[in-house]
């Protein structure tokens, strides 16, 4: 059971990391190799169309770079990949960049003890940054499980649960719906579907893991 939980945490971390790469920038050749990995596609439950899997790499990279720019960067109308634009807050401070949600995410990340890369120039509430935070915390959970550090496992799960409830679930599903409706290439529609489904899965599973961790601590 313990080995299974370690492996599950590692897989969850891998999925967060992969999705972070998808939204961070346009597809690179290195990422394209990961995308075509049958093991990863099976883990995600993705069925990419044959024209994506078998077409020349240069063609795929070029057209998906154009699609990424059109969807997430502009200069025309696009879908901002930042929480503060989509997170509908009761105080009305949302709908533009660097809102209260941005500041809250920045403080949350700093409170976990994680640091930004020296060359990072983006905003803390970019979807790729938020997903990378979850990647790091779930990786920490996996390591804590391996070391049988029950308190550290619980700490990681509490961070995951809080960030999921306070941030990711507040905007990522709506963001994904917009990507699905506006994407012209099936790849980004499929990735948005996967992201939304994964958020739903994580919402339920993290709370289950917290409950199980609590029972373990009580038993000890």
TIMI-116652 format. One record per residue (C-alpha): x, y, z. Coordinates in Angstrom, 1 decimal. Layout:
REM TIMI-116652
<node><east>X</east><north>Y</north><up>Z</up></node>
...
This chain:
REM TIMI-116652
<node><east>0.0</east><north>0.0</north><up>0.0</up></node>
<node><east>2.8</east><north>2.4</north><up>0.9</up></node>
<node><east>4.6</east><north>1.7</north><up>-2.3</up></node>
<node><east>1.4</east><north>2.4</north><up>-4.2</up></node>
<node><east>0.9</east><north>5.7</north><up>-2.5</up></node>
<node><east>4.5</east><north>6.8</north><up>-3.3</up></node>
<node><east>4.0</east><north>5.9</north><up>-6.9</up></node>
<node><east>0.7</east><north>7.7</north><up>-7.1</up></node>
<node><east>2.2</east><north>10.8</north><up>-5.7</up></node>
<node><east>5.0</east><north>10.6</north><up>-8.2</up></node>
<node><east>2.5</east><north>10.2</north><up>-11.1</up></node>
<node><east>0.5</east><north>13.1</north><up>-9.9</up></node>
<node><east>3.6</east><north>15.3</north><up>-9.7</up></node>
<node><east>4.6</east><north>14.2</north><up>-13.3</up></node>
<node><east>1.1</east><north>15.2</north><up>-14.6</up></node>
<node><east>1.3</east><north>18.6</north><up>-12.9</up></node>
<node><east>4.8</east><north>19.1</north><up>-14.4</up></node>
<node><east>3.7</east><north>18.1</north><up>-17.9</up></node>
<node><east>0.7</east><north>20.4</north><up>-17.8</up></node>
<node><east>2.9</east><north>23.2</north><up>-16.6</up></node>
<node><east>5.1</east><north>22.8</north><up>-19.6</up></node>
<node><east>2.1</east><north>22.7</north><up>-22.0</up></node>
<node><east>0.9</east><north>26.2</north><up>-20.8</up></node>
<node><east>4.3</east><north>27.7</north><up>-20.1</up></node>
<node><east>5.3</east><north>28.3</north><up>-23.7</up></node>
<node><east>4.9</east><north>26.9</north><up>-27.2</up></node>
<node><east>5.8</east><north>23.3</north><up>-27.9</up></node>
<node><east>9.5</east><north>22.5</north><up>-28.2</up></node>
<node><east>11.0</east><north>19.4</north><up>-29.8</up></node>
<node><east>11.9</east><north>18.1</north><up>-26.4</up></node>
<node><east>8.3</east><north>18.6</north><up>-25.2</up></node>
<node><east>7.0</east><north>17.0</north><up>-28.4</up></node>
<node><east>8.8</east><north>13.8</north><up>-27.6</up></node>
<node><east>7.2</east><north>13.7</north><up>-24.2</up></node>
<node><east>3.8</east><north>14.4</north><up>-25.7</up></node>
<node><east>4.1</east><north>11.4</north><up>-28.1</up></node>
<node><east>5.2</east><north>9.1</north><up>-25.3</up></node>
<node><east>2.6</east><north>6.3</north><up>-25.2</up></node>
<node><east>3.1</east><north>5.7</north><up>-21.5</up></node>
<node><east>2.3</east><north>9.4</north><up>-20.7</up></node>
<node><east>-0.7</east><north>9.5</north><up>-23.1</up></node>
<node><east>-2.0</east><north>6.4</north><up>-21.4</up></node>
<node><east>-1.5</east><north>7.9</north><up>-18.0</up></node>
<node><east>-3.4</east><north>11.0</north><up>-19.0</up></node>
<node><east>-6.1</east><north>9.1</north><up>-20.9</up></node>
<node><east>-5.4</east><north>11.2</north><up>-24.1</up></node>
<node><east>-6.1</east><north>10.0</north><up>-27.6</up></node>
<node><east>-4.3</east><north>12.4</north><up>-30.0</up></node>
<node><east>-5.3</east><north>12.3</north><up>-33.6</up></node>
<node><east>-3.1</east><north>10.4</north><up>-36.0</up></node>
<node><east>-2.2</east><north>13.5</north><up>-37.9</up></node>
<node><east>-0.6</east><north>14.9</north><up>-34.8</up></node>
<node><east>1.3</east><north>11.7</north><up>-34.0</up></node>
<node><east>2.6</east><north>11.0</north><up>-37.4</up></node>
<node><east>3.1</east><north>14.4</north><up>-39.1</up></node>
<node><east>6.6</east><north>15.9</north><up>-39.6</up></node>
<node><east>7.8</east><north>17.6</north><up>-36.4</up></node>
<node><east>8.7</east><north>20.9</north><up>-38.1</up></node>
<node><east>5.1</east><north>21.3</north><up>-39.3</up></node>
<node><east>3.6</east><north>20.5</north><up>-35.9</up></node>
<node><east>6.0</east><north>22.8</north><up>-34.1</up></node>
<node><east>5.2</east><north>25.7</north><up>-36.4</up></node>
<node><east>1.5</east><north>25.5</north><up>-36.4</up></node>
<node><east>1.2</east><north>24.9</north><up>-32.7</up></node>
<node><east>3.5</east><north>27.8</north><up>-32.0</up></node>
<node><east>1.1</east><north>30.0</north><up>-33.9</up></node>
<node><east>-1.9</east><north>28.5</north><up>-32.0</up></node>
<node><east>-0.2</east><north>29.0</north><up>-28.7</up></node>
<node><east>0.4</east><north>32.7</north><up>-29.5</up></node>
<node><east>-3.1</east><north>33.2</north><up>-30.7</up></node>
<node><east>-4.7</east><north>31.5</north><up>-27.7</up></node>
<node><east>-2.6</east><north>32.8</north><up>-24.8</up></node>
<node><east>-0.5</east><north>35.8</north><up>-25.9</up></node>
<node><east>-2.1</east><north>37.9</north><up>-28.6</up></node>
<node><east>-1.7</east><north>40.7</north><up>-29.7</up></node>
<node><east>-5.3</east><north>40.2</north><up>-30.6</up></node>
<node><east>-8.1</east><north>38.9</north><up>-28.3</up></node>
<node><east>-6.8</east><north>36.0</north><up>-26.4</up></node>
<node><east>-7.3</east><north>33.9</north><up>-23.2</up></node>
<node><east>-5.0</east><north>35.3</north><up>-20.5</up></node>
<node><east>-3.4</east><north>32.3</north><up>-18.6</up></node>
<node><east>-3.4</east><north>34.3</north><up>-15.4</up></node>
<node><east>-5.6</east><north>33.7</north><up>-12.4</up></node>
<node><east>-6.4</east><north>37.4</north><up>-11.6</up></node>
<node><east>-8.1</east><north>37.7</north><up>-15.0</up></node>
<node><east>-10.5</east><north>34.8</north><up>-14.4</up></node>
<node><east>-10.9</east><north>34.4</north><up>-10.6</up></node>
<node><east>-14.3</east><north>36.0</north><up>-10.0</up></node>
<node><east>-13.8</east><north>37.6</north><up>-6.5</up></node>
<node><east>-16.6</east><north>38.9</north><up>-4.3</up></node>
<node><east>-14.7</east><north>42.2</north><up>-3.9</up></node>
<node><east>-14.7</east><north>42.8</north><up>-7.6</up></node>
<node><east>-10.9</east><north>42.9</north><up>-7.8</up></node>
<node><east>-10.5</east><north>40.7</north><up>-10.8</up></node>
<node><east>-10.6</east><north>40.8</north><up>-14.6</up></node>
<node><east>-7.1</east><north>42.3</north><up>-15.1</up></node>
<node><east>-3.5</east><north>41.5</north><up>-14.5</up></node>
<node><east>-1.9</east><north>41.9</north><up>-11.1</up></node>
<node><east>-5.1</east><north>41.8</north><up>-9.1</up></node>
<node><east>-5.4</east><north>40.6</north><up>-5.5</up></node>
<node><east>-5.3</east><north>37.0</north><up>-6.7</up></node>
<node><east>-1.8</east><north>37.6</north><up>-8.1</up></node>
<node><east>-0.5</east><north>39.0</north><up>-4.8</up></node>
<node><east>-2.1</east><north>36.2</north><up>-2.8</up></node>
<node><east>-0.5</east><north>33.5</north><up>-5.0</up></node>
<node><east>2.9</east><north>35.3</north><up>-4.7</up></node>
<node><east>2.6</east><north>35.2</north><up>-0.9</up></node>
<node><east>1.4</east><north>31.6</north><up>-0.9</up></node>
<node><east>4.3</east><north>30.4</north><up>-2.9</up></node>
<node><east>6.8</east><north>32.3</north><up>-0.8</up></node>
<node><east>5.2</east><north>30.9</north><up>2.4</up></node>
<node><east>5.9</east><north>27.4</north><up>1.2</up></node>
<node><east>9.6</east><north>28.2</north><up>1.1</up></node>
<node><east>9.9</east><north>27.7</north><up>-2.7</up></node>
<node><east>11.8</east><north>30.3</north><up>-4.7</up></node>
<node><east>11.5</east><north>31.5</north><up>-8.3</up></node>
<node><east>14.2</east><north>30.7</north><up>-10.8</up></node>
<node><east>16.7</east><north>33.6</north><up>-11.1</up></node>
<node><east>15.7</east><north>34.3</north><up>-14.7</up></node>
<node><east>11.9</east><north>34.2</north><up>-14.0</up></node>
<node><east>10.2</east><north>37.4</north><up>-15.3</up></node>
<node><east>6.6</east><north>36.3</north><up>-15.4</up></node>
<node><east>3.7</east><north>36.7</north><up>-13.0</up></node>
<node><east>3.1</east><north>34.4</north><up>-10.0</up></node>
<node><east>-0.4</east><north>33.6</north><up>-11.0</up></node>
<node><east>0.4</east><north>32.2</north><up>-14.5</up></node>
<node><east>-1.2</east><north>28.8</north><up>-14.8</up></node>
<node><east>2.2</east><north>27.2</north><up>-15.5</up></node>
<node><east>3.6</east><north>28.6</north><up>-12.2</up></node>
<node><east>0.6</east><north>27.4</north><up>-10.2</up></node>
<node><east>0.8</east><north>24.0</north><up>-11.7</up></node>
<node><east>4.5</east><north>23.9</north><up>-11.1</up></node>
<node><east>3.9</east><north>24.7</north><up>-7.4</up></node>
<node><east>1.6</east><north>21.6</north><up>-7.2</up></node>
<node><east>4.3</east><north>19.6</north><up>-9.0</up></node>
<node><east>6.9</east><north>20.5</north><up>-6.4</up></node>
<node><east>4.5</east><north>19.9</north><up>-3.4</up></node>
<node><east>3.3</east><north>16.5</north><up>-4.7</up></node>
<node><east>7.0</east><north>15.6</north><up>-5.3</up></node>
<node><east>7.6</east><north>16.5</north><up>-1.7</up></node>
<node><east>4.7</east><north>14.4</north><up>-0.6</up></node>
<node><east>6.1</east><north>11.4</north><up>-2.5</up></node>
<node><east>9.5</east><north>11.8</north><up>-0.8</up></node>
<node><east>7.8</east><north>12.2</north><up>2.6</up></node>
<node><east>5.9</east><north>9.0</north><up>2.0</up></node>
<node><east>9.1</east><north>7.2</north><up>1.0</up></node>
<node><east>10.7</east><north>8.3</north><up>4.2</up></node>
<node><east>7.5</east><north>7.4</north><up>6.2</up></node>
<node><east>7.4</east><north>11.0</north><up>7.5</up></node>
<node><east>3.7</east><north>11.2</north><up>8.4</up></node>
<node><east>3.8</east><north>14.8</north><up>9.6</up></node>
<node><east>5.5</east><north>15.9</north><up>6.3</up></node>
<node><east>3.0</east><north>14.0</north><up>4.3</up></node>
<node><east>0.2</east><north>15.7</north><up>6.1</up></node>
<node><east>1.9</east><north>19.1</north><up>5.7</up></node>
<node><east>2.2</east><north>18.6</north><up>1.9</up></node>
<node><east>-1.4</east><north>17.5</north><up>1.6</up></node>
<node><east>-2.7</east><north>20.5</north><up>3.5</up></node>
<node><east>-0.8</east><north>22.8</north><up>1.1</up></node>
<node><east>-2.2</east><north>21.0</north><up>-1.9</up></node>
<node><east>-5.7</east><north>21.2</north><up>-0.5</up></node>
<node><east>-5.5</east><north>24.8</north><up>0.4</up></node>
<node><east>-4.0</east><north>25.9</north><up>-2.9</up></node>
<node><east>-6.5</east><north>23.8</north><up>-4.9</up></node>
<node><east>-9.5</east><north>25.3</north><up>-3.0</up></node>
<node><east>-8.3</east><north>28.9</north><up>-2.8</up></node>
<node><east>-6.8</east><north>29.2</north><up>-6.3</up></node>
<node><east>-6.8</east><north>26.5</north><up>-8.9</up></node>
<node><east>-10.5</east><north>25.5</north><up>-8.6</up></node>
<node><east>-11.5</east><north>29.1</north><up>-8.6</up></node>
<node><east>-10.4</east><north>29.7</north><up>-12.2</up></node>
<node><east>-8.8</east><north>26.8</north><up>-14.0</up></node>
<node><east>-12.0</east><north>25.0</north><up>-15.0</up></node>
<node><east>-13.4</east><north>28.2</north><up>-16.5</up></node>
<node><east>-10.1</east><north>28.9</north><up>-18.2</up></node>
<node><east>-10.1</east><north>25.4</north><up>-19.7</up></node>
<node><east>-13.7</east><north>25.9</north><up>-21.0</up></node>
<node><east>-12.6</east><north>29.0</north><up>-22.9</up></node>
<node><east>-9.6</east><north>27.2</north><up>-24.4</up></node>
<node><east>-11.9</east><north>24.3</north><up>-25.6</up></node>
<node><east>-14.3</east><north>26.8</north><up>-27.2</up></node>
<node><east>-11.6</east><north>28.9</north><up>-28.9</up></node>
<node><east>-8.9</east><north>26.4</north><up>-29.9</up></node>
<node><east>-8.6</east><north>25.6</north><up>-33.6</up></node>
<node><east>-6.2</east><north>22.7</north><up>-33.1</up></node>
<node><east>-7.4</east><north>19.5</north><up>-31.4</up></node>
<node><east>-4.2</east><north>19.3</north><up>-29.3</up></node>
<node><east>-5.0</east><north>22.3</north><up>-27.1</up></node>
<node><east>-8.6</east><north>21.4</north><up>-26.8</up></node>
<node><east>-7.6</east><north>17.9</north><up>-25.6</up></node>
<node><east>-5.1</east><north>19.4</north><up>-23.1</up></node>
<node><east>-7.7</east><north>21.7</north><up>-21.7</up></node>
<node><east>-10.1</east><north>18.8</north><up>-21.3</up></node>
<node><east>-7.3</east><north>16.8</north><up>-19.5</up></node>
<node><east>-6.5</east><north>19.7</north><up>-17.3</up></node>
<node><east>-10.1</east><north>20.3</north><up>-16.2</up></node>
<node><east>-10.6</east><north>16.6</north><up>-15.5</up></node>
<node><east>-7.4</east><north>16.4</north><up>-13.6</up></node>
<node><east>-8.4</east><north>19.3</north><up>-11.4</up></node>
<node><east>-11.7</east><north>17.5</north><up>-10.6</up></node>
<node><east>-9.8</east><north>14.3</north><up>-9.8</up></node>
<node><east>-7.4</east><north>16.1</north><up>-7.5</up></node>
<node><east>-10.1</east><north>17.9</north><up>-5.7</up></node>
<node><east>-11.6</east><north>14.6</north><up>-4.6</up></node>
<node><east>-8.4</east><north>12.6</north><up>-4.1</up></node>
<node><east>-6.5</east><north>15.2</north><up>-2.0</up></node>
<node><east>-9.3</east><north>15.3</north><up>0.5</up></node>
<node><east>-9.4</east><north>11.5</north><up>0.6</up></node>
<node><east>-5.6</east><north>11.4</north><up>1.2</up></node>
<node><east>-6.0</east><north>13.9</north><up>4.0</up></node>
<node><east>-8.7</east><north>11.8</north><up>5.6</up></node>
<node><east>-6.5</east><north>8.7</north><up>5.3</up></node>
<node><east>-3.4</east><north>10.5</north><up>6.7</up></node>
<node><east>-5.5</east><north>11.6</north><up>9.7</up></node>
<node><east>-6.6</east><north>8.0</north><up>10.4</up></node>
<node><east>-2.9</east><north>6.9</north><up>10.2</up></node>
<node><east>-1.8</east><north>9.5</north><up>12.7</up></node>
<node><east>-4.6</east><north>8.6</north><up>15.1</up></node>
<node><east>-3.7</east><north>4.9</north><up>14.8</up></node>
<node><east>-0.1</east><north>5.8</north><up>15.7</up></node>
